[in-house]
Amino acid sequence: MGEYDVSRRSFLKGIGLAGLSAGTLGTLGATGIAFADDAPVAESVDAYRQLACETALVPVKKAACPGPRGPVGFEDRDIAASDIASTEDCDIVVVGAGIAGLMASLKAAEEGAKVICIEKMTKGRGCFECFGAVGAKCQEGTEIDKVALLDEMYRSAYWRVRPEPIRTYVDRSGEATDFWQAELDKGQNGFVISKVEQAPSTCGMPALTPLIDTELGFYDSPSLPPDAGVRSGYSGIYVCLEMQEVAKAYDNLDLRFSTPGVQLVRDGSGRVGGVIAKSGDEYVQINAAKGVIVATGGYDANPELMEAWTRPEDYATSSWWNPGWGTTGDGHLMGIKAGAQMDPCPQPVMNFRWGNPDSFYDARTWNAVYFALMINGDGKRFVREDLPFQCVSNAQNAQPGYGKNCWQVFDDAMFMPGDGFAEAIDEFKQKGWLFEGSTPEELAAACGVDPQGLADTIARYNGFFEAGVDEDFGRDLAGTIPFTGTRFFALTTNSCVLATVGGLTIDGSCRVLDTDDRVIEGLYAVGNASGNFFAGNYPRHIPGTSIGRAVTFGYVAAEHAVKGA
């Protein structure tokens, strides 16, 4: 059965983890981000393929993952007591210093626990522009129907999740947000959580469900530098750096960077009582009397896990956006080795439409592609273009070649003054992304699309505006315009992967469950290392549930670990 020859039964039991070797920590030169060690990534990464389910006899296409490769901290081997250079004791160990890990660390420290937070990267990072909450002080006067929100979240997961974690988010996110603001108030840079005024839309597109007004952000924070882009994920990085500064004020909180978590430590009863970490070339065992909180993020920077646990169409022709590249599934692997249950495969990703071949998106194209048609290699539409972003992305990836040959087609009448697109045309052409023609047929010839197919598609689409009904896909024509220009353009586009959002199965207190649905005492999972929350896709039409989950679950897990309730 080739390189993927591994028993599905053994995989599900976690036996397939045997033989994994740890990737050493290297330097990612492309982003200028230093890892814990300057050694190159280990050559033995192919060992990770042992995690893949057997598919040789299943008539589906596999695909190599083109995404980034980050440094793996997890080690699947027996670490002898003689290998451990030192042992330390504390109340809580937090593995990972992104937004969920920092929230957990601050909350546990505020509750009086002795906390050690370890992070394998040189800095903890959280990449986000907004988050969701219900009932925070900054939302006073905003009506949010909890029942409607719960229903929409369950529906968006196709009811393939247990209700308790989602209920925890809806019930406790306001409280967690207020704590977060109180901690940020201790900082020096005036970060302010504020309500984001939303139009009744889904990421700029007409809403297919009633607006759920939960979105919050830091757009009113004057401390963000001009190049941070408050409407980008980079604003979240600055917030995380501020939280790290606040953490220094706690005498009972020790933040350690360049210190990857390697393995969980279990006692004879099965309770997780600590973590083996690596500091330089030495192993250190950190015992945690009250619990270990795994906050290591997803695994979007681990190509082998992407291939094993997600759909090939979700990554095969995608761009990637993650400024940190530290999300390699360490927490998932440590949890599985300790007997944890995980979300079923394939697991959901956070995907995004409008990706460019080498980037998340280019803001200069935003207005033009808002009005554009999505076209495949036959010159035909294949999706309602104003669906939520993940839906358009899925439809694109379902096209031949996993969406390899798709374009946003528009004309010069769809440019908006001041958007910068007209000035960027030559740049995009030089990159090989953009094609132009004076007619649809000429445009089709330029980009290799069927000329008659494209001409017929545009003519048919324009004809829908007279009656005001898109008979093919039901697009809301009131929010767009027909083709009336004299220059026609095709912009190469692909889906974009922002993160994976499947993880270890948890209960409503963020305690990890084993494969028999029993709580693994002492072990918690938060943020994108946790599961039982999303299924199918990340629902972008419900604002901020990913970071909202990270904020809330970090807070809840720490409280439960310290207080036991």
C-alpha positions in Angstrom: 0.0 0.0 0.0 3.0 2.3 -0.3 4.2 5.0 2.0 0.8 5.4 3.5 0.5 1.8 4.7 -0.7 2.1 8.2 -3.7 0.5 9.9 -6.6 2.8 10.4 -7.5 0.9 13.5 -4.0 1.5 15.0 -4.1 5.1 13.9 -7.3 5.7 15.8 -5.9 4.0 18.8 -2.9 6.3 18.7 -0.5 3.4 18.1 0.4 4.9 14.7 2.4 7.5 16.7 5.1 5.0 17.4 8.4 5.8 15.8 7.8 9.5 15.4 11.0 11.4 15.7 11.1 15.0 16.8 11.9 17.7 14.4 14.7 19.9 15.7 14.1 23.7 15.9 15.5 25.7 13.1 15.4 29.2 11.7 12.7 30.4 9.3 14.7 32.8 7.2 11.8 33.8 5.0 10.0 35.5 7.8 12.9 36.6 9.9 11.5 34.7 12.9 14.1 33.0 15.1 13.3 29.6 16.6 14.8 28.2 19.7 17.8 26.7 18.0 19.5 27.5 14.7 19.8 23.8 13.7 18.1 22.8 10.5 14.8 20.9 10.6 15.4 17.2 11.0 15.6 15.1 7.8 13.3 12.5 9.3 10.1 14.4 8.8 8.8 11.6 6.5 8.2 9.6 9.7 5.2 11.8 10.3 3.5 10.1 7.3 2.9 7.2 9.7 0.0 9.3 11.0 -1.9 9.1 7.7 -5.0 7.0 7.3 -4.7 4.4 4.6 -6.3 5.6 1.3 -4.6 3.5 -1.3 -7.8 1.6 -2.0 -10.1 4.6 -1.7 -10.9 6.4 -5.0 -9.9 9.9 -3.9 -7.0 12.1 -4.9 -4.3 12.8 -2.4 -2.2 15.9 -2.6 1.1 17.1 -1.2 0.7 20.0 1.2 2.5 23.2 -0.1 2.3 25.0 3.2 5.1 26.0 5.5 7.1 23.8 7.7 7.6 25.0 11.3 9.7 23.5 14.1 8.2 20.5 15.9 8.8 20.3 19.6 7.0 17.0 20.3 9.1 13.9 20.8 7.7 10.4 20.5 10.3 8.4 22.4 11.0 7.2 25.9 12.9 9.9 27.7 14.8 8.3 30.5 15.0 9.8 33.9 18.7 10.2 33.4 18.1 12.4 30.4 16.3 15.0 32.6 18.7 17.6 33.8 16.4 19.2 36.4 13.0 19.1 37.9 10.8 22.0 39.0 7.5 22.3 40.7 4.6 24.7 40.2 0.8 24.7 40.3 0.0 25.3 36.6 2.0 24.7 33.4 0.8 26.4 30.3 2.2 25.1 27.0 2.1 27.9 24.4 2.0 31.7 24.7 -0.4 32.7 22.1 -3.6 34.4 23.0 -5.2 31.4 24.7 -2.0 30.5 26.6 -1.5 34.1 27.8 -5.1 34.3 28.9 -4.7 31.1 30.9 -1.4 32.2 32.4 -2.7 35.6 33.5 -5.9 34.2 34.9 -4.2 31.4 36.8 -1.6 33.9 38.2 -4.4 36.3 39.2 -6.0 33.5 41.1 -2.8 33.1 43.1 -1.4 30.0 41.4 2.3 29.6 40.7 2.4 29.4 36.9 5.1 28.5 34.4 4.2 29.2 30.8 6.6 27.7 28.2 6.7 28.8 24.5 8.9 27.2 21.9 9.2 30.4 19.8 11.2 33.4 20.7 7.9 35.3 21.3 4.3 34.3 21.9 2.1 35.4 19.0 -1.6 35.6 18.3 -2.7 36.6 14.9 -6.1 38.1 14.7 -8.0 41.3 13.9 -11.2 40.7 15.9 -12.9 38.4 18.3 -16.4 37.5 19.6 -18.0 37.8 22.9 -21.4 37.9 24.6 -22.3 40.2 27.5 -19.0 42.1 27.9 -19.1 45.5 29.5 -18.1 47.1 26.2 -21.2 45.5 24.6 -23.7 47.3 26.9 -26.7 48.2 24.9 -26.1 45.5 22.3 -28.8 42.9 22.1 -27.5 39.4 21.4 -29.9 36.6 21.3 -28.1 33.7 23.0 -30.5 31.1 21.8 -30.1 32.3 18.2 -26.3 32.3 18.6 -26.2 28.9 20.1 -28.4 27.5 17.3 -26.4 29.1 14.6 -23.1 27.8 16.0 -24.5 24.3 16.4 -26.0 24.5 12.8 -22.7 25.7 11.4 -21.0 22.6 13.0 -23.8 20.5 11.5 -24.5 19.4 15.1 -21.3 17.2 14.9 -20.1 18.6 18.3 -21.2 18.2 21.8 -23.0 21.2 23.1 -21.0 22.0 26.3 -18.0 23.8 24.9 -20.1 26.1 22.7 -22.3 26.8 25.6 -19.3 27.7 27.7 -18.2 30.2 25.0 -21.7 31.8 24.9 -22.1 31.9 28.7 -18.6 33.0 29.8 -17.1 35.0 26.9 -18.3 38.3 28.3 -16.8 37.6 31.7 -13.5 36.5 30.1 -13.4 39.7 27.9 -13.9 41.9 30.9 -11.0 40.2 32.7 -8.9 40.6 29.5 -9.6 44.3 29.4 -8.7 44.6 33.1 -5.3 43.0 32.5 -4.6 45.2 29.4 -5.4 48.2 31.6 -2.3 47.3 33.6 -0.2 47.8 30.5 1.4 51.0 29.3 -0.1 51.3 25.8 -3.8 51.8 26.3 -5.2 48.9 24.4 -9.0 49.2 24.4 -11.5 46.5 23.5 -14.4 48.1 21.6 -17.5 47.1 19.8 -17.1 46.8 16.0 -20.0 48.3 14.1 -21.1 45.7 11.7 -23.3 46.0 8.6 -25.8 43.2 8.2 -23.3 41.2 6.2 -20.9 38.3 6.3 -17.4 39.6 5.8 -18.6 42.3 3.4 -21.0 40.1 1.7 -24.9 40.1 2.0 -26.0 38.1 5.0 -27.7 34.8 4.5 -28.6 34.6 8.2 -29.6 37.4 10.6 -26.7 39.4 11.9 -25.3 38.2 15.2 -23.7 41.3 16.6 -20.8 39.8 18.6 -17.7 41.3 17.0 -15.2 43.2 19.1 -11.7 44.4 18.3 -8.9 46.9 19.1 -9.7 49.4 16.3 -9.9 52.3 18.7 -6.5 51.6 20.3 -4.2 54.5 19.5 -1.1 52.5 20.4 -1.2 50.3 17.3 1.5 51.4 14.8 0.3 52.6 11.4 1.7 49.6 9.7 -0.1 47.2 12.0 -3.3 47.4 10.0 -6.1 47.3 12.5 -8.2 45.4 10.0 -5.6 42.7 9.7 -4.2 39.9 11.9 -1.1 41.9 12.7 -3.0 43.9 15.3 -3.4 40.7 17.4 0.4 40.3 17.5 0.8 43.7 19.2 -1.9 42.8 21.8 -0.1 39.6 22.6 3.2 41.4 23.1 1.4 43.8 25.5 0.0 40.8 27.5 3.6 39.5 27.8 4.6 42.8 29.3 1.7 42.7 31.7 2.7 39.2 32.7 6.1 40.5 34.0 4.3 42.2 36.9 3.2 38.9 38.4 5.8 37.4 40.7 4.1 34.1 40.5 4.1 33.9 36.7 7.2 32.8 34.8 7.2 33.1 31.0 9.9 31.1 29.2 10.5 31.4 25.5 12.6 29.1 23.2 11.4 26.3 25.5 9.3 23.7 23.6 7.1 21.3 25.3 8.2 17.8 24.4 5.9 15.3 26.3 3.2 15.2 28.9 4.0 13.4 32.2 1.4 11.0 33.6 1.5 9.3 36.9 0.4 5.7 37.7 -3.3 6.7 37.9 -3.2 8.3 34.5 -3.3 11.8 35.7 -1.3 14.4 33.8 1.0 15.9 36.4 3.5 17.9 34.3 5.5 18.5 31.1 8.9 17.6 29.9 10.3 20.6 28.1 13.6 21.3 26.4 15.7 24.3 27.4 18.7 24.6 25.1 20.1 21.1 24.8 18.8 19.9 28.2 15.5 18.4 29.2 13.6 19.8 32.2 10.6 18.2 33.9 8.1 20.7 35.2 5.6 19.2 37.6 2.2 20.8 37.9 0.2 20.1 41.0 -3.1 21.5 39.6 -2.9 20.9 35.9 -1.4 21.3 32.5 -3.0 23.6 29.9 -2.2 22.9 26.3 -2.4 26.1 24.2 -0.1 25.2 21.3 -2.4 26.3 18.5 -3.2 24.3 15.3 -1.0 22.4 12.9 -1.1 24.5 9.7 2.7 24.7 9.7 3.0 20.9 9.8 2.5 19.6 6.2 2.4 15.9 7.3 -0.4 16.5 9.7 -2.3 18.7 7.2 -2.1 15.8 4.8 -3.2 13.3 7.4 -6.0 15.1 9.1 -7.5 17.6 6.7 -9.1 17.4 3.2 -6.6 17.7 0.3 -8.9 20.3 -1.3 -8.5 22.5 1.7 -4.7 22.9 1.2 -3.6 21.6 -2.2 -3.6 24.9 -4.1 -3.9 27.3 -1.2 -1.9 30.3 0.0 -0.9 30.4 3.6 -1.1 33.2 6.1 0.4 32.8 9.5 3.2 35.2 10.6 4.4 32.8 13.4 4.9 29.4 11.8 5.0 27.8 15.2 1.7 25.9 14.9 2.9 22.4 14.2 0.5 20.4 16.3 2.7 19.8 19.3 -0.2 19.8 21.7 -2.3 17.5 19.5 0.6 15.0 19.4 1.4 15.2 23.1 -2.3 14.7 23.9 -2.7 11.7 21.6 0.4 10.1 23.1 -1.2 10.6 26.5 -4.4 8.8 25.4 -6.5 11.8 24.4 -9.4 11.7 22.0 -9.3 14.1 19.0 -11.9 15.5 16.6 -12.7 13.0 13.8 -11.0 13.4 10.5 -11.1 15.3 8.2 -10.8 18.2 10.5 -11.9 21.8 9.8 -9.7 24.5 8.6 -10.2 28.3 8.6 -10.1 29.1 4.9 -10.6 32.3 3.1 -11.5 33.4 -0.4 -9.7 36.0 -2.5 -6.2 34.6 -1.9 -3.4 35.6 -4.4 -0.8 33.0 -5.5 1.7 34.2 -2.9 -0.4 36.0 -0.3 -3.4 36.1 1.9 -4.9 38.8 -0.3 -4.0 42.3 -1.7 -6.2 45.1 -0.4 -5.9 46.9 -3.7 -8.0 44.2 -5.3 -10.8 44.3 -2.8 -13.3 46.5 -4.5 -12.8 45.0 -8.0 -13.3 41.4 -6.8 -16.3 42.4 -4.7 -18.2 42.8 -8.0 -16.4 40.1 -9.9 -17.5 36.7 -11.1 -15.7 33.5 -10.1 -14.8 31.6 -13.2 -13.2 28.2 -13.8 -11.1 27.0 -16.8 -14.3 26.5 -18.9 -15.1 30.2 -18.5 -18.1 29.3 -16.3 -19.4 30.4 -13.0 -19.5 27.7 -10.3 -20.7 29.4 -7.1 -22.8 32.2 -5.7 -20.1 34.8 -5.3 -21.6 36.6 -2.3 -21.7 33.6 0.0 -19.6 33.7 3.3 -16.0 33.4 2.5 -15.5 29.8 3.5 -18.3 28.7 1.2 -16.8 30.4 -1.8 -13.4 29.0 -0.9 -14.9 25.5 -0.7 -16.6 25.8 -4.0 -13.4 26.9 -5.6 -11.4 24.0 -4.1 -14.0 21.6 -5.5 -13.2 22.6 -9.0 -10.9 20.5 -11.2 -7.3 20.4 -9.9 -8.5 21.5 -6.4 -9.3 25.0 -7.7 -6.0 25.4 -9.5 -7.4 27.3 -12.5 -9.8 29.9 -11.2 -10.1 33.6 -11.8 -11.9 36.6 -10.5 -13.3 38.3 -13.7 -14.3 42.0 -13.7 -14.0 45.1 -15.8 -12.7 48.6 -15.4 -16.2 49.9 -14.4 -15.8 47.9 -11.2 -12.8 49.8 -10.0 -13.4 52.2 -7.2 -11.7 55.6 -6.9 -8.7 55.5 -4.6 -8.5 51.7 -4.1 -5.1 51.6 -5.7 -6.0 48.8 -8.2 -5.5 50.8 -11.4 -2.0 51.7 -10.2 -1.3 48.0 -9.4 -2.3 46.6 -12.8 1.3 46.5 -14.2 2.6 45.0 -11.0 0.1 42.1 -11.0 0.7 41.5 -14.7 4.5 41.2 -14.1 3.8 38.7 -11.4 1.7 36.7 -13.8 -1.5 37.0 -11.8 -3.5 39.4 -14.0 -4.7 39.1 -17.6 -6.4 41.8 -19.7 -8.4 41.9 -22.9 -10.7 44.5 -24.7 -13.4 41.8 -25.0 -14.3 38.7 -23.0 -13.0 36.6 -25.9 -9.7 38.4 -25.9 -9.4 38.1 -22.1 -10.2 34.4 -22.3 -7.4 33.8 -24.9 -5.0 35.7 -22.7 -5.5 33.5 -19.6 -6.3 30.2 -21.3 -10.0 30.1 -20.6 -12.6 28.9 -23.2 -13.4 32.1 -25.1 -17.0 31.2 -26.0 -17.7 29.9 -22.5 -16.5 33.2 -20.9 -18.4 35.4 -23.4 -21.6 33.4 -22.9 -21.2 33.6 -19.1 -20.8 37.3 -19.0 -23.7 37.9 -21.4 -25.9 35.6 -19.4 -25.0 37.2 -16.1 -25.6 40.7 -17.5 -29.1 39.6 -18.7 -30.1 38.7 -15.1 -30.0 42.4 -14.1 -33.1 43.3 -16.1 -35.3 41.0 -14.0 -33.2 41.4 -10.9 -32.8 37.6 -10.5 -29.6 35.5 -10.7 -31.2 32.4 -12.2 -28.0 30.3 -11.9 -26.9 30.9 -8.3 -29.2 33.4 -6.6 -26.6 36.1 -6.1 -28.0 39.3 -4.6 -27.9 41.6 -7.6 -28.8 44.6 -5.6 -25.4 44.5 -4.1 -23.4 44.4 -7.3 -23.2 45.7 -10.8 -23.2 44.3 -14.4 -20.3 44.4 -16.8 -20.4 47.8 -18.6 -16.7 48.6 -19.0 -14.3 48.5 -22.0 -11.4 46.7 -20.3 -11.8 43.1 -19.0 -9.6 41.5 -16.4 -9.0 38.1 -14.9 -7.2 37.9 -11.6 -5.7 34.5 -10.7 -7.1 33.5 -7.3 -7.0 30.7 -4.8 -8.2 29.7 -1.4 -6.1 30.7 1.6 -5.5 28.7 4.8 -5.3 30.8 8.0 -5.4 28.1 10.6 -6.6 24.7 11.6 -9.4 24.7 14.1 -9.8 21.0 15.1 -8.2 19.6 18.1 -8.4 17.5 21.3 -11.9 16.7 22.5 -12.8 18.7 25.6 -15.8 19.1 27.9 -17.4 22.4 29.0 -14.5 23.0 31.5 -11.9 22.5 28.8 -10.8 19.2 30.3 -9.4 16.8 27.7 -11.3 13.5 27.3 -9.7 10.1 26.4 -11.0 7.7 23.7 -13.4 6.3 26.2 -14.9 9.7 26.9 -13.4 9.9 30.3 -11.7 13.0 31.7 -7.9 12.9 31.7 -7.3 14.4 35.0 -5.0 17.4 35.1 -5.1 18.0 31.3 -6.8 20.9 29.6 -6.8 22.1 26.0 -7.6 25.6 24.8 -7.6 27.6 21.6 -6.9 25.8 18.3 -5.4 22.9 20.2 -8.9 22.1 21.5 -11.7 20.5 19.6 -15.4 19.8 19.9 -16.3 23.2 18.6 -16.2 23.4 14.8 -16.9 20.9 12.1 -16.8 21.2 8.3 -15.4 24.7 8.3 -14.8 27.7 10.4 -18.0 29.8 10.2 -16.8 33.2 9.2 -20.4 34.5 9.2 -20.4 34.3 13.0 -17.8 37.0 13.9 -14.8 36.1 16.0 -15.6 32.6 17.3 -12.0 31.4 16.9 -10.3 34.1 19.0 -13.4 34.3 21.2 -12.9 30.7 22.0 -9.2 31.2 22.7 -9.9 34.1 25.1 -12.7 32.3 26.8 -11.3 28.9 27.1 -7.9 30.1 28.4 -9.8 31.9 31.1 -12.1 29.0 31.9 -9.4 26.3 31.9 -7.2 28.3 34.3 -10.1 29.0 36.7 -11.1 25.3 36.7 -7.5 24.1 37.2 -6.9 26.4 40.1 -10.3 26.1 41.8 -11.4 22.7 40.7 -14.8 24.0 39.5 
